[in-house]
Amino acid sequence: MILKRLSASTPRRMYWSTDVGGCSTCPECRERLEPERHTYVLAVRQRGDIQPFIVGNDGGHFCEQCPVVVLDHGIFEESAVLGMGLARDIQFVVLGLVDLDAVPEERRHLAFDDQKNPVPLVEFANIEREQTRAKR
């Protein structure tokens, strides 16, 4: 079991494993990356229809020296495909981490919604760049 050591509340720069040669080394400082289980928000587009999903997985590999996370493209692609009912003609983008610690104790049993219990999304610091090149 992977224990969570890094806070989801820190805005991070996100890189895809396919763009930086894997998930072992930070593309910025060259330090070793550590996998951690976290919760993410994905936006998946299929034939013009966009659906947001919240997924939890251990596909994020975090740098302990700088605010960087490298996402394992295969793990997130699998989540996107499963979220859309095993459809293959999709595009997706990971918007950021969900800071579950930011949810007040009295609301943790409630489903996320925009009114009473909004998703505490911590967007990736470089999300604009990533949105323009959503992965297939």
C-alpha positions in Angstrom: 0.0 0.0 0.0 1.3 3.4 -1.0 1.0 6.0 1.8 0.1 9.6 0.9 3.0 11.9 1.9 2.5 14.9 -0.4 -0.5 17.2 0.0 -3.0 17.6 -2.8 -3.4 21.2 -1.8 -0.1 22.2 -3.5 -0.6 23.5 -7.1 1.8 21.4 -9.3 3.0 21.4 -12.8 1.8 18.3 -14.6 3.7 16.3 -17.3 2.6 13.1 -19.1 4.9 10.1 -18.8 4.7 9.7 -22.6 6.2 13.3 -23.0 9.0 13.0 -20.5 10.3 9.4 -21.0 8.5 7.7 -18.1 7.7 8.1 -14.5 11.0 7.7 -12.7 12.7 11.1 -12.9 11.5 14.6 -12.5 11.6 16.4 -15.8 12.6 19.7 -14.1 15.1 18.9 -11.3 16.0 15.3 -12.3 15.3 13.9 -8.8 13.6 10.5 -8.3 9.8 10.6 -8.5 7.6 8.7 -6.0 4.2 7.2 -6.8 1.3 8.1 -4.6 -2.4 7.4 -4.7 -4.5 10.6 -5.1 -7.8 11.7 -6.5 -8.1 13.6 -9.8 -10.6 15.3 -12.0 -10.6 14.2 -15.6 -12.6 15.7 -18.4 -13.3 13.2 -21.2 -14.6 14.2 -24.7 -16.2 11.7 -27.0 -17.9 12.9 -30.2 -18.3 16.4 -28.8 -19.8 15.3 -25.5 -17.6 16.3 -22.5 -18.0 14.5 -19.2 -16.1 15.2 -16.0 -15.0 12.3 -13.8 -13.4 11.9 -10.4 -11.0 9.1 -10.2 -8.6 7.7 -7.6 -5.4 5.9 -8.7 -1.7 5.6 -8.1 -0.8 6.9 -11.6 0.7 10.2 -10.3 4.5 10.2 -9.6 5.5 13.1 -7.5 8.7 15.0 -7.0 9.6 15.8 -3.4 11.9 18.6 -4.4 9.7 20.7 -6.6 6.0 21.0 -7.3 5.9 18.5 -10.2 3.8 15.4 -10.9 4.3 13.1 -13.8 1.1 11.2 -14.7 1.3 7.7 -16.1 -0.6 8.1 -19.4 -1.7 4.5 -19.6 -3.3 4.5 -16.2 -5.2 7.7 -16.9 -6.2 6.5 -20.4 -7.6 3.4 -18.8 -9.7 5.5 -16.3 -11.0 7.6 -19.1 -11.9 4.6 -21.3 -13.7 2.9 -18.4 -15.5 6.2 -17.5 -17.0 6.4 -21.0 -18.1 2.8 -21.1 -15.1 1.2 -22.8 -15.3 3.6 -25.8 -12.0 4.0 -27.6 -12.5 7.2 -29.6 -12.0 9.7 -26.8 -9.8 12.6 -25.8 -9.1 13.4 -22.2 -7.4 15.9 -20.0 -6.6 15.7 -16.2 -7.6 19.0 -14.7 -5.9 18.6 -11.3 -5.9 17.0 -7.9 -8.9 16.8 -5.6 -7.9 18.1 -2.1 -10.0 15.7 0.0 -8.6 17.2 3.2 -10.2 20.5 2.3 -13.7 19.0 2.6 -15.2 20.0 5.9 -15.7 17.0 8.3 -19.5 17.5 8.4 -19.7 17.3 4.5 -17.4 14.3 3.9 -20.4 11.9 3.7 -22.1 14.0 1.0 -21.7 13.6 -2.8 -19.8 16.4 -4.5 -22.1 19.0 -6.1 -21.7 22.7 -7.2 -24.0 24.1 -4.5 -23.5 22.5 -1.1 -20.3 20.5 -1.5 -18.2 21.7 -4.4 -15.2 19.6 -5.6 -12.0 21.1 -4.0 -10.1 21.0 -7.2 -6.5 22.2 -7.2 -5.8 22.8 -10.8 -2.4 22.0 -12.3 -0.3 25.2 -12.6 0.3 24.5 -16.3 -3.3 23.4 -17.2 -3.7 25.9 -20.1 -0.9 24.3 -22.0 -2.2 20.8 -21.4 -5.8 21.7 -22.4 -4.7 22.8 -25.8 -3.2 19.3 -26.5 -5.5 16.8 -24.8 -4.2 13.3 -25.1 -6.0 10.7 -27.3 
